[in-house]
Amino acid sequence: MTNPPATGSREVMLEPDELIITKTDPTGHITYANRIFMRIAGYSEDQLLGQPHNLIRHPDMPRGVYRLMWKTLQAGQEFFGVVKNYTSDGNYYWVLANVTPDYDSQRRLQGYFSVRRQPTRRAIDTVTPIYARMRDIEAAAGKAAAPDASLAWLQEELAKQGHTYDSFALTLLDETAQERSA
């Protein structure tokens, strides 16, 4: 199965109380998807199970963000980030993602567990120009160097603001939580 064509331009919205939940094996292939994910992404369970999770990866997402995600997960830590994804018909949706390594009782990696919720519009507006700049850096760096080049830029920019990517993403998560409780 391949990613959908970039023909859709309609944003699909999660409800504020909806959670998208997926599980993958250690290689990132989907082993579980909840009904909300299937509805939002537009895939049936049969179409999702066994497929790589990057099936829904939107080209507006810089590769450097995924490089950081995998480095974070491989270090045994959870990852938070604002992510733009594809639907099966080429539309898109934004999520505030929390991805966590899933270990068995002997601390052997079983896969990854991801919970995603609707981010605030402010979170989306905050990351959109950052991601655009990262994509420009990636285009100039060439395919092999692209993820590391854009990630280095992101980390330098956030450091200037006194943030790591984790603290930046958690700030966006806190804003989302505060908006929901208001």
Legacy VTK file of the C-alpha trace (Angstrom):
# vtk DataFile Version 3.0
C-alpha trace
ASCII
DATASET POLYDATA
POINTS 182 float
0.000 0.000 0.000
1.379 3.440 -0.879
0.712 6.904 0.468
-2.279 8.671 -1.086
-1.748 11.301 -3.765
-1.389 14.893 -2.604
-4.702 15.907 -4.121
-6.820 16.558 -1.037
-6.821 19.918 0.578
-9.503 19.526 3.224
-8.554 19.327 6.874
-10.277 16.541 8.769
-10.806 17.451 12.404
-10.757 15.250 15.463
-13.278 16.096 18.141
-11.647 17.590 21.268
-12.395 14.459 23.309
-11.286 11.933 20.679
-8.073 9.936 20.959
-6.408 8.112 18.102
-4.649 5.008 19.396
-2.342 2.691 17.470
0.224 0.047 18.279
3.067 -1.112 16.071
5.661 -3.846 16.133
9.328 -2.828 16.614
9.677 -2.133 12.865
6.759 0.321 12.839
4.137 -1.963 11.250
0.613 -1.471 12.598
-0.652 -4.206 14.918
-3.645 -2.321 16.364
-5.702 0.700 15.340
-8.743 2.033 17.167
-11.988 2.925 15.391
-11.346 6.662 15.635
-8.082 6.240 13.724
-9.818 4.158 11.074
-12.571 6.763 10.686
-10.256 9.793 10.571
-7.625 8.199 8.317
-10.240 6.502 6.131
-8.827 2.976 6.248
-10.424 -0.287 7.325
-8.745 -2.521 9.856
-7.794 -4.976 7.087
-6.138 -2.147 5.138
-4.092 -1.051 8.174
-2.921 -4.161 9.992
0.579 -5.137 8.932
1.157 -1.881 7.043
3.984 0.511 7.940
2.703 3.382 10.086
4.295 5.849 7.669
1.411 4.978 5.330
-0.211 8.173 6.647
2.912 10.349 6.497
2.178 13.712 4.896
4.893 15.298 2.696
4.560 18.537 4.686
6.220 16.735 7.595
9.983 17.277 7.633
12.091 14.143 7.775
14.101 15.677 10.610
11.113 15.398 12.951
10.940 11.664 12.265
14.708 11.347 12.739
14.270 12.926 16.177
11.296 10.699 16.967
13.224 7.522 16.180
16.326 8.683 18.099
14.113 9.452 21.099
12.288 6.114 20.945
15.490 4.127 20.433
16.848 5.783 23.577
13.855 4.300 25.415
12.095 7.637 25.885
8.654 8.796 24.849
8.216 11.285 22.025
5.776 14.197 21.853
5.188 16.193 18.691
2.701 17.937 16.447
2.234 15.872 13.293
0.360 16.344 10.023
-0.964 13.097 8.535
-2.688 11.958 5.356
-6.113 10.419 5.049
-6.763 7.651 2.518
-8.399 10.143 0.144
-5.489 12.597 0.245
-6.915 15.011 2.798
-5.051 15.707 6.036
-5.383 15.972 9.785
-3.191 17.320 12.569
-2.465 15.541 15.827
-0.539 16.097 18.993
1.244 12.745 19.175
2.660 10.858 22.137
4.626 7.760 21.098
5.977 5.404 23.749
8.167 2.301 23.507
6.311 -0.833 24.671
8.432 -3.353 26.603
7.653 -6.804 27.964
8.477 -7.841 31.535
12.111 -8.600 30.535
12.476 -5.098 29.036
12.479 -6.439 25.472
10.987 -4.019 22.973
7.608 -5.268 21.750
6.766 -2.226 19.643
5.368 1.251 20.068
2.146 2.611 21.498
0.844 5.933 20.209
-1.930 8.172 21.508
-2.854 11.211 19.469
-5.285 14.026 20.143
-6.427 17.213 18.513
-3.846 20.002 18.925
-4.829 23.612 19.358
-4.871 25.847 16.300
-2.102 27.835 17.999
0.081 24.692 18.162
-0.485 24.085 14.449
0.229 27.728 13.613
3.410 27.540 15.707
4.873 24.484 13.963
3.768 25.257 10.393
6.493 27.850 9.617
9.076 25.781 11.508
8.247 22.719 9.428
8.301 24.786 6.215
11.809 26.003 7.047
12.919 22.458 7.860
11.619 21.248 4.482
13.554 24.040 2.734
16.720 22.963 4.561
16.074 19.352 3.589
15.609 20.270 -0.074
18.922 22.143 -0.097
20.818 19.450 1.821
20.013 16.543 -0.464
18.238 13.319 0.396
20.939 11.606 2.474
21.803 14.627 4.630
18.296 16.114 4.790
16.981 14.677 8.087
20.127 15.498 10.065
20.433 18.979 8.541
16.879 20.008 9.365
17.031 18.421 12.822
20.241 20.317 13.618
18.577 23.581 12.558
15.486 22.807 14.659
17.525 22.028 17.758
19.621 25.199 17.320
16.523 27.385 16.881
14.795 25.903 19.906
17.973 26.258 22.003
17.949 30.000 21.209
14.493 30.094 22.829
15.656 28.078 25.825
13.945 24.889 24.667
14.780 21.357 23.730
12.323 19.729 21.331
10.811 17.873 24.304
10.209 21.051 26.311
8.836 22.792 23.209
6.410 19.936 22.480
5.358 19.713 26.124
4.586 23.442 26.077
2.231 22.793 23.151
0.713 19.854 25.046
0.191 22.038 28.135
-1.495 24.715 26.019
-3.805 22.077 24.563
-4.688 20.762 28.034
-5.301 24.276 29.385
-7.544 25.161 26.457
-9.619 22.009 27.009
-10.064 22.670 30.739
-11.066 26.324 30.229
LINES 1 183
182 0 1 2 3 4 5 6 7 8 9 10 11 12 13 14 15 16 17 18 19 20 21 22 23 24 25 26 27 28 29 30 31 32 33 34 35 36 37 38 39 40 41 42 43 44 45 46 47 48 49 50 51 52 53 54 55 56 57 58 59 60 61 62 63 64 65 66 67 68 69 70 71 72 73 74 75 76 77 78 79 80 81 82 83 84 85 86 87 88 89 90 91 92 93 94 95 96 97 98 99 100 101 102 103 104 105 106 107 108 109 110 111 112 113 114 115 116 117 118 119 120 121 122 123 124 125 126 127 128 129 130 131 132 133 134 135 136 137 138 139 140 141 142 143 144 145 146 147 148 149 150 151 152 153 154 155 156 157 158 159 160 161 162 163 164 165 166 167 168 169 170 171 172 173 174 175 176 177 178 179 180 181
